[in-house]
Amino acid sequence: MKTLPSPSDASAGGISITLGTAGHIDHGKTSIVQCLTGCWCDRLPEERARGMTIDLGFAVWQRADGRRVGIVDVPGHERFIHNMVAGASGIDVVMLVVAADDGVMPQTIEHVQIVRMLGVRRGLIVLNKVDLADDAKRASVEAEVRDCVRGTFLEGAPMVRFSAKTGEGLPELLATLERVVDGTVERDDSGPFLLHVERAFVLKGLGVIVSGIPRSGRVKVGDKLELLPDATPHTVKGIQTYGAATALGRAGECVALRLSGITSDNAARGKVVAAAGYFEPSRFLNVKFFYLPHHDRPLAPRTAIRFHVGTSDTPGHIVLPERERLPPGAETYAQIQLARPVTAAPGDFFVLRQLSPVKTLGGGTLIDHSDAKLRRGRGHWLEDRAEKEKAVDDTDHALLLALKACGPAPCHIDNWARAASVALDAAKAKAALLAERGDAVALPGERYVCADALAAMAADLTARLSALHDAHPLHRGFEKKDILRSFTGARPMVERIFENLLAEGILQQEHERFLLTAREPRPAPKEQQTLERLTRIFEQTAFATPRPDELAATLALPQTAIDEALTHLCHCGILVMLAEHIYVHVRHLAESKRILEGHLNAHGRIRLAEYKDLLNTSRKFALPLLEHWDRAALTRRVGDDRVPASRQA
């Protein structure tokens, strides 16, 4: 791979932390970056002609220990706040620059608010242009700055006096930067890969290059990614971090990607390059929103806004479901309704700016997205958002919520990981722990179901079985096909439920039948008398037993009572049902077997007529008996004869 343009030829490794500038126009942000890196970030002709930063600039700071840190230089003019937000969205550490001769200015305040809203939690303050201010002015401006950052993460941040023109304070600035960066936790790269495109450019001989700071995950050469919101597939052909070719890029690093099949028309700032299948563009984003406290009036419902997330800038409205108006300094769940879809992940920080007059309203974090607008009849919307918010920084909770959303349908680990926005390897490890903890249930084929869903299905199945016991109190169990009639559970789940209920002793199995242990039949005295009378009848009638409808008249009982009693006697092993309406006592069945085996041993074969005569019965009984012994693999039919099943053909 050819070398991408780089401000540094250093070959040492980088760290997964990016430094960004912030501050008012003409306070010297770009000059300070040049002092640190030797790179002048204003690359556009218009920037050089006007002497001010318009777009984002990029540089690499070579640390004393040989490691490199990416730097994003942002514009300070209020007209280019959208570019500033795009650059600040990927930084971990901010360097707030305030000119000693000017002091705190409007964009100083707004930039502090923006980086705060974007989740930056580490930084330092540089009092630049100290060569233009005396000690009294320097002290006065320092006090101004401290007042400006009070209540923010920069309140106790180190402040360095510096002059980009004379170099005064450079050693202290470098030492302070080292300490601040060393105290910053590198960005977690365990999630699915997601990069908000900061810039796209054409490199001769290589084509279109896209670059940015990955929010999460890792990327390696050969990975299959997609460009969103278009969902076009691309393969990673080459990677550079900090200007050097590498096989791997990580969250928090300045990464440039050469992708297959990409053009300058579809690659632009605001697009997203991500792991395929993990992220879905949406127009309706559910968020936790903080309205900045310095505003002088409440925020009205459906205020027109510009929504900044990642590097995208999209018009829309904010919908407040909880209140008619939101007072300054308040926080609430809200829905952002946009003019066009944007791609963002749960936990992404965002900034809202009002359209007219233009100002920063506040910001917060994305919780999830919806398929439709939030309307007045919101149901459990607020409760659902509170539950989803817990999942933003808790992988276990995110996985459980995604699995619960699948309901009773088993979910393959691949789909489960995508639904929860968790990288596949991490999802597999977490799935094993969740299953071990009893929150999830592992099924064959790397499929899972929420334990609560399985428990609900088990309760449903138990209720169905209980209803069958109610309808047939003398039955000693029921076959699966009867229990599961109109039951919609997937087969692996059904099998697991039966296994669990049997292991817990809730269920018993007798042959092909299942019964609830607590519902084992206990015939009442009158039912017991009926059972005993029927048993005597079948003992006495041998191979000429009556039909069930004949028994109803004989015993003067309802047909349902006769049918229930016959089934109970079959379940208890006293009777055997040979065919519809034909039952035989097991003692006589054993006798029929003895007679059959005796004839076969003597003659090697038997015909229906012979068997009928041996049993002194009719064809009506002899044929079902022979068919019974065929099913039992005692005999097999050869023409009109039955021969031992074990005999070779």
MOQUIFEN-V559099 format. One record per residue. RES is the residue in one small letter. PHI is phi in radians with two decimals (none if undefined). PSI is psi in whole degrees, 0 to 359 (* if undefined). Layout:
res->{RES:RES}
phi->{PHI:PHI}
psi->{PSI:PSI}
This chain:
res->{m:k:t:l:p:s:p:s:d:a:s:a:g:g:i:s:i:t:l:g:t:a:g:h:i:d:h:g:k:t:s:i:v:q:c:l:t:g:c:w:c:d:r:l:p:e:e:r:a:r:g:m:t:i:d:l:g:f:a:v:w:q:r:a:d:g:r:r:v:g:i:v:d:v:p:g:h:e:r:f:i:h:n:m:v:a:g:a:s:g:i:d:v:v:m:l:v:v:a:a:d:d:g:v:m:p:q:t:i:e:h:v:q:i:v:r:m:l:g:v:r:r:g:l:i:v:l:n:k:v:d:l:a:d:d:a:k:r:a:s:v:e:a:e:v:r:d:c:v:r:g:t:f:l:e:g:a:p:m:v:r:f:s:a:k:t:g:e:g:l:p:e:l:l:a:t:l:e:r:v:v:d:g:t:v:e:r:d:d:s:g:p:f:l:l:h:v:e:r:a:f:v:l:k:g:l:g:v:i:v:s:g:i:p:r:s:g:r:v:k:v:g:d:k:l:e:l:l:p:d:a:t:p:h:t:v:k:g:i:q:t:y:g:a:a:t:a:l:g:r:a:g:e:c:v:a:l:r:l:s:g:i:t:s:d:n:a:a:r:g:k:v:v:a:a:a:g:y:f:e:p:s:r:f:l:n:v:k:f:f:y:l:p:h:h:d:r:p:l:a:p:r:t:a:i:r:f:h:v:g:t:s:d:t:p:g:h:i:v:l:p:e:r:e:r:l:p:p:g:a:e:t:y:a:q:i:q:l:a:r:p:v:t:a:a:p:g:d:f:f:v:l:r:q:l:s:p:v:k:t:l:g:g:g:t:l:i:d:h:s:d:a:k:l:r:r:g:r:g:h:w:l:e:d:r:a:e:k:e:k:a:v:d:d:t:d:h:a:l:l:l:a:l:k:a:c:g:p:a:p:c:h:i:d:n:w:a:r:a:a:s:v:a:l:d:a:a:k:a:k:a:a:l:l:a:e:r:g:d:a:v:a:l:p:g:e:r:y:v:c:a:d:a:l:a:a:m:a:a:d:l:t:a:r:l:s:a:l:h:d:a:h:p:l:h:r:g:f:e:k:k:d:i:l:r:s:f:t:g:a:r:p:m:v:e:r:i:f:e:n:l:l:a:e:g:i:l:q:q:e:h:e:r:f:l:l:t:a:r:e:p:r:p:a:p:k:e:q:q:t:l:e:r:l:t:r:i:f:e:q:t:a:f:a:t:p:r:p:d:e:l:a:a:t:l:a:l:p:q:t:a:i:d:e:a:l:t:h:l:c:h:c:g:i:l:v:m:l:a:e:h:i:y:v:h:v:r:h:l:a:e:s:k:r:i:l:e:g:h:l:n:a:h:g:r:i:r:l:a:e:y:k:d:l:l:n:t:s:r:k:f:a:l:p:l:l:e:h:w:d:r:a:a:l:t:r:r:v:g:d:d:r:v:p:a:s:r:q:a}
phi->{none:-1.18:-1.45:-1.31:-0.98:-2.52:-1.37:-2.42:-1.72:-1.12:-1.89:-1.21:-1.25:-1.81:-2.10:-1.47:-2.43:-2.13:-1.73:-2.24:-1.61:-2.71:2.52:-1.21:-1.05:1.19:-1.66:1.68:-1.07:-1.16:-1.15:-1.14:-1.05:-1.12:-1.08:-1.38:-2.10:1.42:-1.90:-1.63:-1.39:-1.33:-1.77:-1.37:-0.97:-1.13:-1.14:-1.19:-1.23:-1.60:1.22:-2.56:-1.37:-1.94:-2.01:-1.25:-2.09:-2.32:-2.62:-2.22:-1.66:-1.53:-1.32:-1.10:-1.47:1.63:-1.39:-2.06:-2.22:-1.31:-2.17:-1.95:-1.74:-1.94:-1.26:-1.84:-1.35:-1.10:-1.19:-2.02:-1.03:-1.06:-1.25:-1.06:-1.10:-1.03:-1.31:-1.25:-1.12:-1.88:-1.60:-1.92:-2.28:-2.00:-1.96:-1.42:-1.91:-2.26:-1.31:-1.15:-1.54:-1.77:1.43:-1.20:-2.18:-0.91:-1.32:-1.05:-1.12:-1.17:-1.12:-1.06:-1.07:-1.18:-1.15:-1.11:-1.14:-1.53:1.48:-1.23:-2.22:-2.34:-3.13:-2.50:-2.07:-1.99:-1.54:-1.56:1.09:-1.16:-1.20:-1.77:-2.37:-1.43:-1.07:-1.11:-1.16:-1.03:-1.12:-1.12:-1.17:-1.02:-1.13:-1.02:-1.12:-1.04:-1.18:-1.12:-1.69:-1.06:1.49:-1.94:-1.13:-1.56:-1.00:-1.86:-1.22:-1.14:-2.13:-2.09:-1.50:-2.65:-2.33:-1.19:-1.40:-1.74:1.50:-1.04:1.47:-1.07:-1.01:-1.14:-1.07:-1.11:-1.12:-1.18:-1.02:-1.00:-1.12:-1.14:-1.15:-1.11:-1.54:-1.74:-1.28:-1.12:-1.18:-1.19:-1.95:-1.51:-1.43:-1.17:-1.15:-2.63:-2.26:-1.43:-1.20:-1.61:-2.73:-2.36:-2.58:-1.71:-2.03:-0.97:1.53:-2.10:1.64:-1.42:-1.99:-1.96:-2.45:3.00:-2.02:-0.99:-1.28:-2.71:1.47:-2.24:-2.39:-2.33:-1.03:1.72:-1.13:-1.68:-2.12:-2.32:-1.70:-1.98:-1.52:-1.30:1.07:-1.50:-1.45:-2.57:-1.94:-1.32:-1.71:-2.90:-2.38:-2.33:-2.20:0.94:1.45:-2.11:-1.10:-2.64:-1.62:-2.50:-2.07:-2.25:-0.97:1.60:-1.69:-1.38:-2.05:-2.03:-2.14:-1.79:-1.99:-1.26:1.19:-1.74:-2.19:-1.20:-1.29:-1.79:-1.86:-2.74:-1.00:1.78:-1.35:-2.27:-1.88:-2.59:-1.03:-1.09:1.53:-1.61:-2.20:-2.17:-1.09:-2.64:-1.63:-2.13:-1.99:-1.63:-2.38:-1.82:-2.03:-1.96:-1.57:-0.99:-1.30:-1.41:-1.20:-1.69:-2.61:-1.12:-1.45:-1.41:-1.07:0.99:-1.13:-1.27:-2.43:-1.98:-1.80:-1.89:-2.42:1.06:-1.94:-1.62:-2.46:-2.31:-1.33:3.10:-2.37:-1.85:-1.90:-1.85:-1.41:-1.59:-2.41:-1.24:-2.39:-1.83:-1.25:-0.98:1.46:-1.64:-2.21:-2.73:-1.36:-2.66:-2.09:-1.68:-1.92:-1.85:-1.28:-2.60:-1.18:-2.23:-1.94:-2.65:-1.98:-0.93:1.68:-1.12:-1.45:-2.45:-2.23:-1.93:-2.15:-1.30:-1.30:-2.66:-1.18:-1.23:-2.87:-1.42:-1.51:2.82:-3.04:2.91:-2.22:-1.37:-1.73:-2.88:-2.20:-2.12:-1.56:-2.53:-1.15:-1.37:-2.05:-1.06:-1.34:-1.46:1.07:-1.71:-1.02:-1.13:-1.11:-1.12:-1.17:-1.08:-1.22:-1.17:-1.08:-1.06:-1.40:-1.04:-1.97:-2.25:-1.05:-1.01:-1.17:-1.07:-1.14:-1.14:-1.09:-1.13:-1.23:-1.09:-1.12:-1.30:1.10:-1.43:-1.48:-1.04:-2.05:-1.22:-0.99:-1.08:-1.20:-1.11:-1.07:-1.12:-1.11:-1.65:0.98:-2.09:-1.01:-1.04:-1.07:-1.15:-1.12:-1.11:-1.13:-1.18:-1.06:-1.08:-1.21:-1.14:-1.19:-1.13:-1.37:1.61:-1.48:-2.24:-2.12:-1.46:-2.07:-0.99:1.36:0.97:-1.92:-2.38:-2.46:-1.15:-1.04:-1.12:-1.16:-1.13:-1.12:-1.14:-1.16:-1.10:-1.13:-1.11:-1.11:-1.11:-1.14:-1.10:-1.16:-1.10:-1.12:-1.13:-1.09:-1.09:-1.31:-2.34:-1.13:-1.63:-1.28:-1.65:1.73:-2.50:-1.29:-0.98:-1.07:-1.38:-1.16:-1.64:-1.03:1.20:-1.45:-1.78:-1.16:-1.17:-0.98:-1.04:-1.23:-1.06:-1.09:-1.15:-1.10:-1.06:-1.04:-1.13:-1.16:-1.19:-1.12:-1.44:1.41:-1.27:-2.09:-2.13:-2.09:-2.23:1.01:-1.67:-1.86:-2.23:-2.42:-1.29:-0.99:-1.27:-1.96:-1.04:-1.03:-2.30:-1.02:-1.23:-0.91:-1.16:-1.16:-1.13:-1.07:-1.09:-1.09:-1.17:-1.11:-1.12:-1.05:-1.13:-1.06:-1.30:-1.18:-1.40:-1.57:0.85:-1.81:-2.46:-1.26:-1.34:-1.34:-1.00:-1.22:-1.28:-1.16:-1.06:-1.24:-1.10:-1.66:0.98:-2.19:-1.08:-1.04:-1.08:-1.15:-1.13:-1.09:-1.08:-1.16:-1.11:-1.09:-1.05:-1.14:-1.18:-1.10:-1.43:1.41:-1.56:-2.01:-2.25:-1.52:-1.46:-2.77:-1.01:1.26:-2.13:-2.15:-2.49:-1.27:-1.08:-1.13:-1.30:-1.10:-1.09:-1.15:-1.10:-1.20:-1.03:-1.13:-1.10:-1.11:-1.09:-1.16:-1.14:-1.13:-1.45:-2.10:1.45:-2.78:-2.61:-1.88:-0.98:-1.10:-1.15:-1.15:-1.03:-1.20:-1.09:-1.58:0.98:-2.39:-1.71:-1.03:-0.97:-1.74:-1.15:-1.14:-1.04:-1.16:-1.09:-1.12:-1.08:-1.27:-1.11:-1.13:-1.43:1.11:-1.52:-2.29:-2.50:-1.55:-2.26:1.15:-1.62:-1.82:-1.97:-2.18:-0.98:-1.08:-1.39:-1.27:-1.13:-1.17}
psi->{133:162:131:153:135:141:354:138:10:145:359:160:159:176:157:56:137:134:138:151:162:151:169:158:141:22:1:25:311:324:321:318:321:320:324:326:342:4:128:115:344:100:340:142:321:323:317:324:321:347:29:154:130:316:179:144:154:139:171:126:120:111:164:331:5:345:159:147:131:144:134:120:126:155:152:352:142:333:342:28:325:324:322:315:319:320:321:341:339:5:157:331:138:142:100:123:127:129:132:335:340:318:196:129:172:315:341:310:314:321:321:315:318:312:329:314:333:9:9:134:4:146:180:164:132:117:97:166:36:344:345:6:144:179:321:317:318:313:321:315:322:318:320:314:316:322:322:322:5:135:0:176:344:2:318:18:149:145:132:132:132:155:113:339:315:343:2:131:6:314:318:321:314:317:320:317:316:313:315:316:318:332:5:130:130:150:139:128:24:347:180:145:133:124:121:121:122:325:156:135:160:131:123:129:347:335:209:131:134:144:160:190:109:133:325:161:184:157:140:161:133:348:147:118:173:148:122:150:4:340:35:136:144:152:139:117:337:153:142:142:133:33:5:140:141:163:350:133:146:161:138:349:155:111:135:134:135:117:147:144:18:147:164:342:322:356:117:164:139:339:168:135:124:164:133:133:356:330:140:123:148:153:346:106:128:129:164:118:135:121:119:141:345:354:151:1:156:155:126:152:146:38:134:132:169:129:118:115:135:235:11:155:107:134:154:203:154:130:127:105:339:330:160:316:148:119:153:141:0:159:143:161:144:168:133:122:114:160:334:159:145:160:124:161:152:133:348:137:150:163:139:132:139:146:315:123:151:122:159:123:320:204:194:212:147:134:307:184:162:164:345:167:148:127:180:316:74:351:237:27:313:317:321:321:321:321:319:327:324:331:347:316:14:101:319:313:321:316:318:319:318:322:321:324:336:345:223:0:125:140:127:148:325:311:325:315:316:318:329:0:44:135:148:314:317:321:320:317:316:324:318:319:320:323:319:326:345:7:334:158:124:133:164:150:30:39:151:157:148:138:324:321:319:320:321:319:321:320:321:314:319:321:321:317:321:321:323:321:321:318:332:74:340:354:134:67:173:150:157:319:328:323:321:9:123:10:131:5:147:149:315:324:319:315:320:321:314:317:314:316:325:316:327:353:5:330:148:150:130:110:240:6:153:139:152:131:320:348:24:131:135:92:139:163:316:321:323:321:317:318:318:319:317:320:317:320:314:333:321:330:353:250:30:49:152:160:155:322:335:325:327:318:321:317:358:48:157:149:325:321:321:314:318:317:319:318:317:316:326:316:327:356:17:320:159:131:114:320:177:127:5:116:155:147:143:330:319:329:317:323:319:326:316:316:317:312:323:316:318:322:326:323:346:346:163:147:162:315:322:317:320:316:321:326:352:51:187:169:327:327:326:318:311:327:316:317:326:316:335:313:329:2:29:324:167:153:133:101:235:1:160:135:163:136:334:348:137:144:*}
